[in-house]
Amino acid sequence: MGPVDVVTVDANGTLGRQAVATAGAIDSVRLSMTHIAAVTDAQFGALGDRVGLLESGLLVSTFDSTISTR
């Protein structure tokens, strides 16, 4: 995969070409996506469990604080 170019057209109808991504930039994005893809379903599941625990803890503490202020 090489650089990505776009075709430009100015107000007079003159065509031009401009690079929007270099081969290095494309490689950098590819490496970043590989790192993201390395996250497993199990890791997402564990994160979901942790968020659920935080949410339930916040609900309990909010409920307790409303009782103690009355």
C-alpha positions as CSV (number, residue, x, y, z in Angstrom):
1,M,0.0,0.0,0.0
2,G,1.4,3.4,-1.0
3,P,0.6,7.0,-0.4
4,V,-3.0,8.2,-0.8
5,D,-3.6,11.2,-3.2
6,V,-6.7,13.2,-3.9
7,V,-7.6,15.1,-7.1
8,T,-8.3,18.8,-6.6
9,V,-10.2,21.2,-8.8
10,D,-9.8,25.0,-8.5
11,A,-12.3,27.7,-9.4
12,N,-11.0,27.8,-13.0
13,G,-11.4,24.0,-13.4
14,T,-7.7,23.3,-13.2
15,L,-7.0,19.8,-11.9
16,G,-4.4,19.1,-9.4
17,R,-3.2,16.3,-7.1
18,Q,-2.4,16.4,-3.4
19,A,-1.0,13.8,-1.1
20,V,-3.2,13.2,1.9
21,A,-1.4,10.3,3.5
22,T,2.2,9.1,3.3
23,A,3.2,5.5,3.4
24,G,4.7,6.2,6.9
25,A,1.4,7.6,8.1
26,I,-0.5,4.6,6.7
27,D,1.9,2.3,8.5
28,S,1.4,4.2,11.8
29,V,-2.4,3.9,11.5
30,R,-2.0,0.2,10.7
31,L,0.1,-0.4,13.8
32,S,-2.3,1.5,15.9
33,M,-5.2,-0.6,14.6
34,T,-3.3,-3.8,15.3
35,H,-2.9,-2.7,19.0
36,I,-6.6,-2.0,19.2
37,A,-7.5,-5.3,17.6
38,A,-5.4,-7.1,20.3
39,V,-8.0,-6.3,22.9
40,T,-9.9,-9.5,23.5
41,D,-13.6,-10.1,24.1
42,A,-12.7,-11.3,27.6
43,Q,-11.1,-7.9,28.3
44,F,-14.2,-6.1,27.1
45,G,-16.3,-8.3,29.2
46,A,-14.2,-7.7,32.3
47,L,-14.4,-4.0,31.7
48,G,-18.2,-4.2,31.4
49,D,-18.3,-6.1,34.7
50,R,-16.2,-3.4,36.4
51,V,-18.5,-0.6,35.0
52,G,-21.5,-2.5,36.3
53,L,-20.0,-2.7,39.8
54,L,-19.2,1.0,39.7
55,E,-22.7,1.9,38.6
56,S,-24.3,-0.3,41.3
57,G,-21.9,1.2,44.0
58,L,-22.8,4.7,42.9
59,L,-26.5,3.9,43.1
60,V,-26.2,2.6,46.6
61,S,-24.1,5.5,47.8
62,T,-26.5,8.0,46.3
63,F,-29.4,6.2,47.9
64,D,-27.7,6.2,51.3
65,S,-26.8,9.9,51.1
66,T,-30.5,10.8,50.4
67,I,-31.6,8.8,53.5
68,S,-29.0,10.4,55.8
69,T,-30.0,14.0,54.7
70,R,-33.6,13.6,55.7
